[in-house]
Amino acid sequence: MVRWIDATQGSFKETFAAFLDEPRGEAGDVAGTVRDVIADVRKNGGEAVARYTSKFDRLTLDPVTLQSDNVDLAALAAGCPADLREAIDFAAERIAAYHEKQRPVDHIFKDASGVELGWKWTSLDSVGVYVPGGLASYPSSVLMNTVPAKIAGVDRVVMTAPAPGGQLAPAVAYAALKAGVDEFYPIGGAQAIAALAFGAGHLTPVDKIVGPGNAYVAEAKRQVFGTVGIDTIAGPSEILVVADESANPDWIAADLLSQSEHDTSSQSILITVNKDVGKAVEEAVEKQLKSLSTEARARQAWESHGAIILAGSLDQAADIANTIAAEHLELAVEDPDLLLPQIRHAGAVFLGHHTPEALGDYVTGSNHVLPTSRAARFSSGLGLADFMKRMSIQRASADGFNALAPAALRLAEAEGLPAHARSVSIRTNSGGGHG
């Protein structure tokens, strides 16, 4: 059975805090294992990557090219059914249109001192896209990570994805070609992240790594950050639904299970202001679980990490939602536009009864790479700007320099940096500075 938490009770604060602090994900020394893999790849390059791929994926790779005769992207893509190709094309077009709207603009202005200021956006040179394998294939992840990179102007997009036994989903292969992947290597796990960061064989290092993965992939991204950029440290999937009496319990149950079925560490939470709605959703979840091919892991996730929270009002529900800061937040209420202004922390928000989270996973166009584990309090989902960087620009005329120099000189002196002071004073008539 799923747990119930009553937000109208005096003990709610402590109970809720303990719930949020419960661990989810892999146990054991993930960090130590990953550290060893990265060190091995840095030292032994393609040989190490080929060795790990043989061990974990039962796939023989050439240690120089990091390719396998058993994995051909074009041949695999040809096996993608026509209706699925059409769906991928449709999704790619919507993702492209959405992210094109996010394009930042350069700007130059002159302030009252006559100093010219501004910024310029440039694309990254290279990006590595990690696509998970294992329990399912994710052509949508290929699109969500690659399409924005290409729109941003990234010249080199490198995709890695595990191909156990030489098997890679034809839909993943087709999505890679559709999105414009420039290089593909059939490798996964921490060894793929290490190869993208430090290079291995013919795979030269990239500037940034994006894409979700398991605990080992997430930890590897954490450890290589600084050598390369990363998008985020992704945790288990999450959905939070706020529902009132207008919600359809069967629909809400289906939405909650859409995340529970990802893996046993996923989290699905319902906040409702009506206890009868909560009970109806609980019953609907139990009924629908029995019909899922993914019942085992969905049930474990729901019973271990799920919750139904009874709130005293929609205002309180919004406060609780902001504290949870979920990856996905559905506002399944009669007037979601009235509640939306109170929402400050969520990866993506889905408004109304006809906007299930699954639409955002695939075809609304909004990116589904989102902050998890309450990171929506301080970060955003993947967007076009993640594949670009902003350079500051400034130019001072002689008059502008004279207006700024006294304050700069005084600050340099206060910080005990004589060379800084001299670089200002040497341009004035006040002498040669200090030191």
PEQUIRA-V184565 format. One record per helix or strand of 3 or more residues. SS is the DSSP state (~ for helix, > for strand). FROM is the first residue (numbers start at 0). TO is the last residue. If there is no record, write none. Layout:
ss from to
SS FROM TO
SS FROM TO
This chain:
ss from to
> 2 5
~ 11 20
~ 29 43
~ 45 56
~ 72 76
~ 81 99
> 106 109
> 115 122
> 125 130
~ 138 151
> 155 160
~ 163 165
~ 169 178
> 182 184
~ 188 197
> 207 209
~ 214 223
> 227 229
> 237 242
~ 248 259
> 266 271
~ 274 288
~ 294 304
> 306 309
~ 313 323
> 327 331
~ 335 339
> 347 350
~ 356 361
~ 374 376
~ 383 386
> 387 394
~ 397 413
~ 417 424
